[in-house]
Amino acid sequence: MKHSVERGKFVLHRWMKTLLGQTSWPSGLPVVTQGFAGEAIKEPGPNPETPLVSVVMPVYNACRVNKQFLIKALDSIANQTYKNVELVIVDDGSTDETHAVCQDYLKAHPELRVQYLRKANGGQSCARNFGARASQGDYIGFLDQDDEWYENKLEKVIPWLANKTIDVLYTDADNIDGDDNVTFGRIHGQYHCGWPHPKSSLEDILFKDIFVMPGLMTIKKSAFDAVGGFDEKLSGYEDDDLFLRLYERFKFFYLPIPTLRWRMYGDNYSFSHRMLASRVYYWNKLIANYTRQGKDRYRVHMISLRFFWQFMGQAKMQYQMDNEMCWDSYKGAKGILPHLPWLPRAIFSLVFLFPDRRMLPLMSRTRAVFGQ
C-alpha cells in the first residue's frame, strides 16, 4: 500500500512538471560520451608539439572572504605538470589586498611565466577579454580566482590537441566547497548537468544551461579572437554565450574527465542585480538571434521556458533566504510569460493575477511548482 502511494505521488509530480512545461529535455536517458559526437576513439599518443597555453585569471577583491582561495588558484597553475604555460592575471580594479598577495606570490615563484595587468573595474567578461588580448599563447584557458585546475589538467588535454581539427576542447568538473571538499564529483558524468555531452546541435545549447564554465574550455586563440571573445554586457551566462558562438563556427571535442575544481560556497553564489539583468539580456539575445525574429515558435517556447523556470527557481531560493531580490526575479518570470507555450502561459496568467506577496510564499512551499 505504501509503495502504491509513493508511486502515485511520483506519477502526479511528473504529470505536474509536464503540465507546467518542466519536462526533461532532450528526451531519453542523460548522455555523456566522448569525442566530437560520442564516436569510438582511441587514446592519443604523445603530442610531438608543446603549444603555449595562456591561462587568463581575472581577479577582483579576491581576498575579501579568504585569500587562501586565491593562493590555491595560483598554486594550481604554478604546479601544472605541463610546463609551457603563461599566466595572465588581470586585476580588475581591486581595492583589497589582492595586488599585494599576487605580488608576494609571484616573487616566491620566479619560474612562472606571467603577466600581471591592472585596469579599472569593468566586470569579469571585460577582464577576461583584456587578458586574452595580451596573451601570447596558441591556446587560451581561463581560471576564476577561487577555483582550481587539477595539476595534470594540461597534461591530460594537450595530447588530444595534436589533432589540429580540434578548435575547442572542454571537460567535466568537480564541485568543491569552501573547505576544499568535493561535494559533487563529475557534474556531467555523475549528475548529468547540462547533458547531453558532447553537444550535437544548437538546441542542446539553446534550451538548457550547459554547465561548461570558462575554466573547462581550452580554446584556440584564433577561434576566440574570431568570435570577439566574451560579450561584455553579460555578468552571468557569458560562458553559455561564448560556447554557443564558438559552437556555430568551430569544432568541439569533449573529454569526460574532471579537470577543474569549481568552488561553490555561500559568498560566491551571489544574488546580484547584474546576474538578473544578464538573464534578461541573454534571453532577449537568444530570441533575437536564434528564432528567426520570433517566427520559430518552438524555439521561442523552449528558450523562454528555460529562463522562466530559472527566474522562478531564483525567486524561490531568494525568498527562502529572505533576500529582497526575490520580487525582482518573480517580476522577471512575469516578463517572459507571454512567450511560453499556451498551457503553462494560461496557468500562470491566472496565478499572476494574485498579489505577489501572497503567491510567491505559497509557491515557495509547493514542491511540484518548482520541480524540487
N, C-alpha and C positions, 0 to 999 in steps of 0.2 A: 504493500500500500504506500509506504514512504517513498519507494522508488518511483511509483507511478506519479505521485505528487511532484517530486523533483523533476521528473521528465516533463510533466505538464508545464511547470514553471519555465523550463528551458525552452520548450516549444513556443510558449507565449512570449518570452523575451525575444527570441529570434523573429517571431512574427511582428512584434512591435518595432524592432530595428528595421525590418524590411519596409514596413508601413511608413516609417519616418525617413526613409532614404539612407539608412545606415548599413545596407548590405555590404558584405566584404567585396572588394574589387581588386584585381580581377577574380573571376570565379575559379573554383578549384582549390587544391591544396597550395600552401605557400611554396614557392620555388626559389631555391638558392643553388646555383650551379657554379660554373667557372667558364672563363674564356670570353669570347665575343658574343656567343649566343647559346652557351651551355653545351657546346660540342665536346667530344672526347679529345683531349690534348695530352701531350707528353710534357714531362718536366723539362725545362730548358737546361742546356749545359751552361758553362761559364760564359759570361758576356766578354768577348775579346776587347770591348771598349769600356772605358771608365768615365762616362759623361759627368760633367759637373752638375750637381743638383743644388739649386739655390733654395734655401728654406726661409720664407718670409714670416717673421713673427711680429705682429702688431702688439704694442704694449701701451696700456693706459691705466695709470694709478694701480699698477699690478700688485702693490704691497698693502692695499687698504684692508685686506682680510688676513692674508697670510703670505708673507714674502717667500716662504718655502715653496709655494706652488710655482712661482716664477723661477726659482733656482732649480727646481726639479725639471721644469720645462727646458731650461738651458742645458742641464745635465744630459737630457735625453738626446740633444743634438751633439753635444761635445763627445758623448760616448758611443756614437754610431760606429758600428763595426765596418761600415763602408766609409771611406775617409775623404773622398773627393766631394766635399760639401762646403758650401758658402752659406753662412748665417747672415741674414739681413734683418736687423732689429729696427723697427720703426716706432719711435717714441711719439705717440700721437697727442702731445701736449700734456704729459703727466705733471701733476703738482705735488705728488708724494715723493717717497724716496726711490722710486723706480730707477731713475737715472743713476743714482749712487750705487744701488745694488748691481745694476748691469755693469757699470764701470769696474767695480770691485771684482765681479766675476770674470770679466774679460782680461783684467790684469793677471788674474790667477790662472788663466788658460790662454797663454800667448800662442799656443799651437793652432787655435781656432782661426780659420779664415772668416773674417767678419766685417760687416759694415754696420755702424751704429748711426742711424739717421734720426733727426728730430724735426718735428713740424707742428704747426698749430692743430688743435683738435679738429678732426673732420669726420670722425667715425671709423669703424673698423674696415668697411669696404674701401674707403678712401685711403686708409693707411696701407692696406694690402696692395692696392694698385700702385701706390707711391713706392713701396718696396720692390714690387715686381719690375717697375721701370728701371730701377737702379741695379737690378740683379744681373749677374754675368753668366748664369748657368744655362745649359742646354735644356734643362727641365726645371720646373718650379714646383715646390711643395709649400704647404702652409702649416703653421702650428700656432694655436692660441696660447695666451700667456699662462693659463692654468691647466693645460693639457700636457700630455707626454707622448712622444713617439716611443715605441719599443726600440731597444737599442739595435736590433737586427732588421729594422724596417727596410732600409735601403738595400741591405744585403739580400733580402727576400725579393725586392722589387726589381732591382737593376738587371738580373739575368733575363727577365721577360722582355726588357726594352731592347734587347738585341734584335727583336722583331720590329723593324722600322715602321711597320704599318700601324703600330700602337701609338695613338696620339695622347690618350688619357688612360691611365691605369688607376683603378680605385679598389679599395679593400674593405674588409669588415673592421669592426671596432669593439672594444670592451668599454663598458661604463665603469668608472670608479667614483668613490665618494671623497669627502674631504679628508678622510683618514687613509687614503690610498687603497682601500679595499675594493675588489671587483664586485660590483653589485649586479651587473648584467653582463655575462660573457658572451661574445659573438652575437651582437644585437641583430645582425642579419640572419645568420645561420641558425641560432638557437631561438631567437624571439621573433624572427621574420619581419623585422622593422623595415618598412619601405619596399617589401617584396613586390614583384619578383626581381631577383638579381641573377645575371646581368639584365639590364633593360633591353627590351626588344621592340619598343615602339614609343612614340611621343606620348601616347596615352598613359603608359607606365609612369611617366614623369608628371604629366599634367593633372592627373586625377587623385594623386596621393602624395603626401610628404615622402621623400625618398631616403632620408636618413643617410645622406652622403655629405658629411661635413668637409670643409676645405682640407682639414688635416688628413683625410683619407685619399685625396687625389694627388697623383704625380702627373704633371701636365707638360707637354712640350711647350717651351716658352713661345715658339712661333704660333702655336694654336691659341694660347692665352692672349697674345697680342692681337691676333686676327679677330677675336670676338670682342675686343675692347675691355677685357678684364671684368671686374665686378661692377654691377650697377650701383653707383654711389648714393642713389636715392633710397637704397634698401639697408635697413639695420635689422635684419631678420629676413629669412627667405633668400638672402643673397647667394647662398650655396646652391639651393634648388635652381635659382635663376641662371647661375653660371653653368651648372651641369646641363641644363636644358639647351642653352645656346651653343655650348660645345657639342652636345649630342647631335644637333642638327647638321653639323658640318664635319665632324671628325669621328675617328674610330676609337671605340672604348673597349677596354679589356678589364674583366673583373677577376680579382684574386681573392678567394673566400677565406682569408686568414686575417685575424686582428693585428693591425699594425699601430693602432692609436689607443691610448688610454684617455678616454673622453670624460673629463671630470664634471660631475653634476653634484652640486651642493646648494644649499639654500640661497646663498648670496648671488650666485651667478645665473640663477634661473629667474630673472627679473621680470616683473610685470610693468614694462615701460610703455610710455606713450609712443616712443619710437617704434617698438615692435608692433603696436596696434596700427600705427599709420602705415607701416610696411606691409601688414597683412592686407589692408585695403588697397594699397598701391599695387601690390603684386597680383591680387585678384583682378583688378582693372586691367593690368598689363596682359595677363593671360587671356582675358575675354577679348581685348582689343586685337591681339596678335595671333590668336590660335583658334578662333571660332568663325572666321570669315565675316568679321564685323557683326557677329551675333547670328548669322544665318545657320550655322551648325548648332542646332538646338540641343543635340545630345551632349556635345562638348560644353555648351553653356551650362546645362543642368549638372553635369558631373563635376565640373570645376567649381561651380557655385556650392554644391553640396559639401565639397571638401572644405571650403572656407566657412560656410555656415556652421558646420559642426565644430570647427576649430574655435570660432567665436563663442559658441555655446559652451564648449568644454572649458575655455578660459574663463568665461563668466562664472561658471560653477566653481572652479578652483579658486578664483579671486574672491568670490562671495564667502566661501568656506574659510578663507584666510583673512576675512574682514578687510579686504583691500577695495577701496572705493572705485578702482578701475573696472570692477565687475559691471557697473552700469554702462560704461563706455563699450565694453565687449558685447553686452546684451544689445546695445544700440547698433553695433556693427552687424550682428546677426540679422537684425531687422532690415538693415540696408540691403542685404543680399536676398532677402525673402522673395522679391518679385521675379528672381531668376531661377528659382527652384522648380523641379517637376511639379505637376499640378497637385498631386495628393499631399505631399508634405507642405506645399505652399498653402493649400486650403486649410490644413490642420493648424498650422502656425499663424495663419491670418486670424483665426479665431482666438488662439492662445494670446496673441499680442494685443488683442482688444482689452485685455485685463491690465490693470496698473502694474508696472514693472515691479514695484516694491512688494507686491503680493505674489506675482507669478514666479519670479526668479528664486525666492526662497523655497517655494513649493517644488519647482522643477529640480532644484539642487538636491532635494531629498528623494527624487524619483529615479531609480536605477535605470529603468527602461529608456527614459528620455535621453540620457547621456551615454547609454551603451556601456556602462561600467558596473 
